[in-house]
Every structure is written in C-alpha cells, then in structure tokens.
Amino acid sequence: MADESVWLRPRKRERRPLTLDRIVTEAVALLDEEGEARLTMRRLAERLDTGSTTLYWHVRTKDDVLDLALDAVFGEVPLPDAGGWRDRAGELVSAWRAALLRHPWSTGLLDRPMLGPNALARTEFLYATLAEAGFGGPDLPAAAFSLSTYVTGSATMQARDEAATDPAVRELMVDRLAAYPTLAGHGLGHDWDATFARGLGYLLDGMAASIRGAR
C-alpha cells in the first residue's frame, strides 16, 4: 500500500550524536541564559534531547560540566602573535576580561582549579611573555599574578555591579555610600572599560620600570 512506502511515511526526527563538544556548547548556552543556579544534569540532558543516563557516559557530575564550560570561556581568548611583550600581555588580559564579561556566570567559578587546556595555554602564554620581557625567579610569578588577579578581580566586580539592576537596590547602594564621600564620588557609575585600561596601564608601567631598573 502507498502509506507503507518509505517515501510517503513521515520521517522521524534524527537525533544528533551526543559528543562532549555538544555538551559543553549547550552547557555554556544554558549558563548564559539562566546562570549557574539553574544548571542541573537533568535540564542539560533535556536541552540535548537525551537522557540523563546517556549524559553521564560523558560527564560524571555538574562540577565536571562547570569545569568544562569555564575552560571553554578561556578558549575564547585569542593568543596575540604580534607586538612587544607589553602589547601582547595587555592584549591577552584585555581579551580575557572581555571573555569573562560575555559570560558573567564565569566570574563566580574562578576559585575552581584552572587545569583545563585552554586555561593552561593562556597562563603559559602570559608567563612566557613576561619571561621574555626579563622577569625571572620570584619576579615572574609575582608579575603574572598581578595581571591575572587584576583581570579576575575587575571582571568579578563589574559583573556583580551590572547584576544589581533593581532600582531599589541601586538606591540603597547610593544611600549607603553617602557616608563615604570619596567612594561615593567614584564607586558607582564609572566607565568600567576606561577604568580597567587605566589600571592596566599602571601595572604595565610599573613592570616596565622594574625591568629597566634591574638592567
């Protein structure tokens, strides 16, 4: 009969094969949309149109998913290939900050071990760039630590500030700062990009002066 023909029967929707890359991509999308609190293995499996059992073949826990998603964010940071040490270090940390701010949830995970290949490759690049500039011994980790903590700290502060969008909360913050006039004049509503760039310049200026003094 005609309805038995393979060409006339409605086709069943074919499922895409489940891969680790698909899991990470969907996890990042879910985190971007709803934040860490809404990420569960069950919800992730539903978005992937698969069962939780199948998902567990690839990742054991939610922590695995978070580690993989965070490393994917680091993977968005390009490695500069031109310019002197100062240009390359500045470009790297600026792109690092931009990646964190594109995914604000990531700033809440920066206390996790950074052992993913993307995070390690960026850290290695930063250390190698500073070593090339002339930093060595205890000065090398001190210089790298200064830049990396500046990036993570500033991105975390900005993400938290931008998350406080409730007008009532903002008003309470302004009232709270009224007793601290210097902070009140500069603590809220500033240009985050300009502030970051200025602070980064201070750090790099100091590093360059340190190298010149050592020589």
C-alpha positions as CSV (number, residue, x, y, z in Angstrom):
1,M,0.0,0.0,0.0
2,A,1.0,3.6,-0.6
3,D,1.3,4.5,3.1
4,E,3.8,1.7,3.6
5,S,6.3,3.3,1.2
6,V,9.3,4.7,2.9
7,W,9.0,7.8,0.7
8,L,5.5,8.6,2.0
9,R,5.8,7.9,5.7
10,P,6.6,10.9,7.9
11,R,10.3,10.9,8.8
12,K,11.3,10.6,12.4
13,R,13.5,13.4,13.7
14,E,17.0,12.1,13.7
15,R,19.0,12.8,16.9
16,R,22.4,14.3,16.6
17,P,25.1,12.1,18.2
18,L,26.0,13.2,21.7
19,T,29.5,14.5,22.0
20,L,31.5,16.2,24.7
21,D,31.7,19.3,22.5
22,R,27.9,19.4,22.1
23,I,27.5,19.0,25.9
24,V,29.9,21.9,26.6
25,T,28.3,24.2,24.0
26,E,24.8,23.6,25.4
27,A,26.0,24.0,28.9
28,V,27.6,27.4,28.1
29,A,24.3,28.4,26.4
30,L,22.3,27.4,29.4
31,L,24.6,29.2,31.8
32,D,24.5,32.3,29.7
33,E,20.7,32.3,29.7
34,E,19.9,31.3,33.3
35,G,23.1,31.2,35.4
36,E,24.8,28.5,37.4
37,A,21.9,28.0,39.9
38,R,19.6,26.8,37.1
39,L,22.1,24.3,35.7
40,T,21.3,20.7,36.5
41,M,22.2,17.5,34.8
42,R,18.5,16.8,34.1
43,R,17.9,20.2,32.5
44,L,21.1,19.9,30.4
45,A,20.0,16.4,29.2
46,E,16.6,17.8,28.2
47,R,18.2,20.6,26.2
48,L,20.4,18.0,24.5
49,D,17.3,15.8,23.8
50,T,18.9,12.9,25.5
51,G,18.5,11.0,28.8
52,S,20.5,11.7,31.9
53,T,22.0,8.2,31.7
54,T,23.5,9.0,28.3
55,L,24.8,12.3,29.6
56,Y,26.6,10.5,32.4
57,W,28.6,8.5,29.9
58,H,30.4,11.7,29.1
59,V,30.4,13.7,32.3
60,R,30.0,12.4,35.8
61,T,28.9,15.4,37.8
62,K,27.7,19.0,37.5
63,D,31.2,20.0,38.6
64,D,32.6,18.3,35.5
65,V,30.2,20.4,33.4
66,L,31.2,23.6,35.1
67,D,34.9,22.9,34.7
68,L,34.5,22.2,31.0
69,A,32.3,25.3,30.5
70,L,34.7,27.5,32.3
71,D,37.6,26.2,30.2
72,A,35.5,26.9,27.0
73,V,35.3,30.5,28.1
74,F,39.1,30.6,28.3
75,G,39.2,29.1,24.8
76,E,37.6,32.3,23.5
77,V,40.7,34.3,24.4
78,P,43.0,34.6,21.4
79,L,46.7,34.4,21.9
80,P,48.4,37.6,20.5
81,D,51.0,36.9,17.8
82,A,52.5,40.4,17.3
83,G,54.0,43.3,19.2
84,G,56.3,43.6,22.1
85,W,55.8,41.9,25.5
86,R,53.8,44.8,26.8
87,D,51.4,44.8,23.9
88,R,51.0,41.1,24.0
89,A,50.4,40.9,27.7
90,G,48.0,43.8,27.6
91,E,46.1,42.3,24.7
92,L,45.8,38.9,26.3
93,V,44.5,40.2,29.7
94,S,42.1,42.6,28.0
95,A,40.6,39.7,25.8
96,W,40.5,37.6,28.9
97,R,38.4,40.2,30.7
98,A,36.1,40.5,27.7
99,A,35.5,36.8,27.6
100,L,34.6,36.7,31.3
101,L,32.2,39.5,30.9
102,R,30.5,37.9,27.9
103,H,29.7,35.0,30.3
104,P,29.1,36.7,33.7
105,W,28.5,33.4,35.5
106,S,32.1,32.5,34.9
107,T,33.3,35.1,37.4
108,G,31.7,33.1,40.2
109,L,33.7,30.0,39.2
110,L,37.2,31.5,39.2
111,D,38.1,29.8,42.5
112,R,38.0,26.4,40.8
113,P,41.2,24.7,39.8
114,M,42.3,26.1,36.4
115,L,43.6,22.8,34.9
116,G,41.8,22.8,31.5
117,P,43.9,23.0,28.4
118,N,42.6,26.4,27.4
119,A,43.3,28.0,30.8
120,L,46.7,26.4,31.0
121,A,47.6,27.6,27.5
122,R,46.7,31.2,28.3
123,T,48.6,31.1,31.6
124,E,51.6,29.6,29.9
125,F,51.5,32.3,27.3
126,L,51.4,35.0,29.9
127,Y,54.3,33.5,31.8
128,A,56.3,33.0,28.6
129,T,55.7,36.6,27.6
130,L,56.8,38.0,30.9
131,A,59.8,35.8,31.0
132,E,60.8,37.1,27.5
133,A,60.4,40.6,28.9
134,G,63.1,39.9,31.5
135,F,61.2,38.7,34.6
136,G,62.7,35.7,36.3
137,G,62.9,34.0,39.7
138,P,60.2,35.1,42.1
139,D,59.5,38.2,40.0
140,L,57.9,36.1,37.2
141,P,55.0,34.6,39.2
142,A,54.6,38.0,41.0
143,A,54.2,39.8,37.7
144,A,51.9,37.2,36.3
145,F,49.8,37.1,39.5
146,S,49.5,40.8,39.5
147,L,48.0,40.8,36.0
148,S,45.8,37.7,36.3
149,T,44.3,38.8,39.7
150,Y,43.7,42.3,38.3
151,V,41.7,40.8,35.4
152,T,39.7,38.4,37.5
153,G,39.0,40.9,40.3
154,S,37.9,43.7,38.0
155,A,35.7,41.4,35.9
156,T,34.1,40.0,39.1
157,M,33.4,43.4,40.5
158,Q,31.9,44.6,37.2
159,A,29.7,41.5,36.7
160,R,28.3,41.9,40.2
161,D,27.7,45.6,39.8
162,E,25.9,45.1,36.5
163,A,23.8,42.3,38.0
164,A,22.4,44.8,40.6
165,T,19.8,46.3,38.2
166,D,17.0,46.6,40.6
167,P,16.4,50.4,41.0
168,A,15.6,50.0,44.7
169,V,18.8,48.1,45.3
170,R,20.8,50.8,43.4
171,E,19.2,53.5,45.5
172,L,20.1,51.7,48.7
173,M,23.7,51.4,47.5
174,V,23.9,55.1,46.8
175,D,22.4,55.9,50.2
176,R,24.9,53.5,51.9
177,L,27.8,55.2,50.2
178,A,26.7,58.7,51.2
179,A,28.7,58.4,54.4
180,Y,31.9,57.7,52.4
181,P,32.2,60.8,50.2
182,T,35.4,59.8,48.2
183,L,34.0,56.4,47.5
184,A,30.6,57.8,46.7
185,G,32.1,60.1,44.0
186,H,33.9,57.3,42.3
187,G,32.4,53.9,43.4
188,L,29.3,53.8,41.2
189,G,28.5,54.6,37.6
190,H,32.1,54.9,36.3
191,D,33.3,53.8,32.9
192,W,34.4,50.2,33.5
193,D,36.4,49.9,30.3
194,A,38.3,53.2,30.8
195,T,38.9,52.3,34.4
196,F,40.3,48.9,33.5
197,A,42.5,50.3,30.8
198,R,43.9,52.9,33.1
199,G,44.6,50.4,35.9
200,L,46.3,48.0,33.4
201,G,48.5,50.9,32.2
202,Y,49.6,51.5,35.8
203,L,50.5,47.8,36.2
204,L,52.4,47.6,32.9
205,D,54.2,50.9,33.5
206,G,55.4,49.6,36.8
207,M,56.6,46.4,35.3
208,A,58.4,48.1,32.6
209,A,60.1,50.4,35.1
210,S,61.1,47.4,37.2
211,I,62.8,45.7,34.2
212,R,64.7,48.9,33.3
213,G,65.8,49.3,36.9
214,A,67.1,45.7,37.0
215,R,69.0,46.2,33.8
